[in-house]
Amino acid sequence: MAITASMVAELRAKTDAPMMECKKALTEADGDMAKAEELLRVKLGTKAGKAASRVTAEGVVTSFLNGNTGAVLEVNCETDFVTKNDSFLALANAAAQLVAEHNPADVTALSALPYSQDSFGPTLEDVRKGLIGKIGENMSFRRFKRYSGGSALVNYLHGTRIGVVVEYEGDAVAAKDVAMHVAAMKPVALTSADVPGEFIERERSVATAKAEEANKELVAAGKPAQSADIVAKRIDGAVQKYLKEVSLFDQIFVKAADGKQTVAAMLKAANTSIKGFTIYVVGEGIEKKVDDFAAEVAAQVAAAKGA
């Protein structure tokens, strides 16, 4: 597969890796962007992990709470300009409230719920379509999570790009601090035991590849390679380190005065328990189209000449 300059630029923007390293990784991965990112992580370490914090799609995350019932929802659009449009924001906020109050099974069911705004209706979908015509930009409801399990709820919105809902029992202030912590540190699970298996296997694969690369470098330098036992311990150590980094209770609390207190220790001191959480980051996991303006201009010039 031909590796284009735009592909290299996209991978560089995601990983912050040197241009030539990006090109080499894409070549080795035969143009597979995800595989190229993994190869860079093996070679360059955490430098290539910036993709997780670099979201590309636009939109907003909003939340609605009413007692022990609540929801967090993401709505996408094409440009950042629309995320500041009052009609778009009203639509997003109304949709979050509809999720909380009506418990739709999915986005399709949500879209069919009664709602009117800006002279559009009678359903949420009709309003969405009407605003697309009015604003001139596509928009869509991407995902939502509803809570109604009986536990207390607290939310935290970091601007309109990050939204967190935490389900808890105990002190509301401590729970709010946890919501802010989640927004900042982005854990993937409450405990190490809750981390999805595919995440662990991905990290084990990266750690294994790093260990193999390290052994190759030792041999190339005329030094003996590390034994299989040592390699296995290094891999297990890397996986355990990862699990602590992404498990909420094991993370160092962002407000820890001593810089050492874990979230679990803070919650114990506050006599508070966290039952669950949801964090949405706008555009997370969505690849935004990268425009090749030079190619576009060249195509327009060629078309003009042809005319």
N, C-alpha and C positions, 0 to 999 in steps of 0.2 A: 504494500500500500504506500502511495506517495505521501510523504510527510510535508505538509504545507507550513508556511511561515505563521499563518493564523493559528494552526494547531499548537505550534511551539509557543507562541505568545500566550495562548489560553492556559497551557500547562504551567508556564512560568508565573502567570498571574495567580494561579491557584497555589503553587508550592513555594514560590520565591527562590527556586533553584536557578543556577546559571543557565543561560540560553543553550549552550552546547550540551549540557547534561540533559536538559529537557529533550533536545533533538535525539540524543543517543537513546534515551529511555523510550521515546515514541517509536523509534526505529526498531528497537528490540521487542517492543510490545506490538509491533505491526499496526500502529495507529490506535490501539485500544487505550483510551484516556485513563480509565480506572487502573488498568494494569501498569501503565507508565507511572502513575502516581505511587503505586506500591513499590515499583522498582526504585524510584527515587528515595522513598522512605528507607529502603534497605541500604542504599548507598550513602545517603546524606543524613539519615536519622530524622529527628523531629522537625528539621527545617521544612521537610516536605509535608508536614502535617497541617499546614495552614489552610488546606482546602476546607477543613471542617468549619472554620470560622469565616470563610469567605463565601457568602451567599450571593447569588447572582440575580435571581428573579426579584421583582418588586411587589409591593403589597403591604398589608398591615396584619398584625395579630391583635385581636381584641378579646375581652372577657366580660362575662356578666355573672354576678353572684346574687342570690336571694336566699339568705339563711343557709341551709345545708344543701341547696341545689345551685348548680352553677355550670358554666361552660367556658371553654377557651376555643377560639376559632381563627383560622387563617383565610384571608381573602387576597387573591393575587390580581395584579394589573400589569400593564406593560411598562410604565415609566414611573419614576419617583414623583413626578409632578402631580399625578392623579392621587397619590396617597395623601395629599394635602387638600383634596377637593371635599367640601362639606357634604355633598350628596353621596360620594363614595364612602366617607366615614360613617354617615348615618346608616347606610345600607349594611355596612360591616357590623356596627353596634346592634342594629335591629336583628341581624341574623344570629348573633351570639345569644341574644335574649330569647329568640324563637327556639334555639336548640335547648336552652335550659328549661323553658316552659312547656315545650311540646314533645321532647324526646324523639326526634326523627331518627329513623334507622340509618340513613346515609344522606349524602349530599343531594341526591335526587328527591328524597322525601322532604328534606329541608326546603328545597327550591319550590316545592308544591304547596307550602304552607301559605295561608292568607296573609297578605301584607300589601300596603299601598304607600307610595311616597312620590313626590314630585309629579303628581298627576298620573303616575303609572300604577298598574295593579291588574287584577286583584290578588296575584300571588307574588311571592318573592322573586320567582323566575321572571315574571313579567316586568317587575321593577328593574331587575338586572339588565334585561334586554333593552328596556327603555333608556337606562342610563348609558348603555353602550352607544346608542344612537345619539344621545344628548352630549356626552363627553367626547365621543369619537375614539374610544379606546376599549379594547376587550378587557373583561374582568371575569373572575371565576371564583367560586367557593372551593377551596382545596381540601380542607380537613377540619374536624372538630372533635373535641372530647367533652363528654358530659359527666357531671358528678351528681349523685343523689343517694349516696350510701348511708347517710345519717351522721357521718362525722362532720366536724366543723370545716369550713373552707376559708382560705385566704388567697388573694391573687396579687400579682406584681407585674406591671407592664413597664418595660424599659423603653420609653418612647412608644413607637408603634411597631417596632421590629422584633421585639422579644416579649413573649407572654408566658407567664407561669401561673399554674394553679396548684396549691398544696392542700392535701387532705390531712387533717390533724386532730389530735385530742390534747388539751392542755392549754398552754399560754399562747394567746394570740400574737403577742409581740415576738416571741421566739419563732413562731410559725412564719410570721412576716419576714423575719431575718433569714429564715431558711429559703423562702421564696426568692429573696434578693440574691442569696448565695447561689441558688440553682441557676438564676439568670446569668450570673457572672462566671460560674465554673462549669456549667453544663454537664452534670453527671448523667449517666445513661441508666442508672438503676439505684435502688435504695441500698442494696448490699452487693457484695461480690457474687453471692450465690444467685442473685437476680440478673446478672449481666447475661444477655443473650449469647447462646453458644456460638453463633456465627461470628460475633464480635471477638470472642476469645480465640477461635480458630484462626481468624484473620491476623490477630496479634501474634499468635504462635507461629504462623507462617512467616511473618515478617522477622520475628526473632530468630527463627531457624535460618532464614536466608542471610541475615546479618552475621550469624555465627559461622556459616559456611564461607562467607566473604572474608571474615577475619582470619580463618584458617588458611585460605588461599594466599592472603597477604603475608602470613607467617612463613609459609613454605617458599613463597617467592623471595623472601628476605633471607632464606637459608636457615630458618629456625624450625624446630619441630612443631607440628600441628598439635592443638589441644586434644586431649583424649575425649572419647565419646561421653564419658561420665561428666567431665568438666563442661562440655558443650551442652549436655542435657540440663545441668544445673543452671547454666547461664540463660538458657531458654526459659526454664521454669521461673527463674528470678525475674526475667523481663515480663513474663505474663502476670506474675503476682504484683509487680510494680504497676502495671497497667490497670489491674483490677482495683487497686487502691486509689488510683488517680481518677477513675470514672465511677466509683461507688460513693453515693452521697454521704453515708455515715462514716466512711473512712477518710473523706477529704478533710483538709485543714479548714476550719471555719474562717470565712473571709474577714470576720470581725474579731478573730482571736487576739486578745491583748498580748499573749506570749508568743504568737506565731506558731503555736504547736497544738492548741486545743482542736480536737476533731469535732465534726458536726454531732456525732454521737455523744461525745462528752458534754457539749453545750446543751443538748436536748435533755440529757440526764439531769444536769444541774437545774434546768428549768422545769423539770417534771413534765415534759412534753413528749409526745410520740407522733411520728409522721407515718401516715398510712399509705400515702402514695403522692405522686406529683406528675405533672405534665409540663413540658417546656416546648414551645413552638418558636422557631426562628424563621423569619420571613425568607422564603425561597430555599430553605435548606433541602438539599438533594435535587434541586431543579437546575438544569444547565440552561443558561441564557444564551441565546443566539449571539455569536460573535461576528459582527459585521466586518467584512474585508473591504474597507472603503476604497482602497487603491484599485482593487479588482472591479468594484462597482463603477468607479469613474471611468476606468478603461473600457468597460463594457458599454457605457453610455456614449463614450467618444466613438467607439467602433460602430455602434448603431447609428449615430449621427452621420458618420462618413458613408455608411451603407445607404442611408436615405438620400 
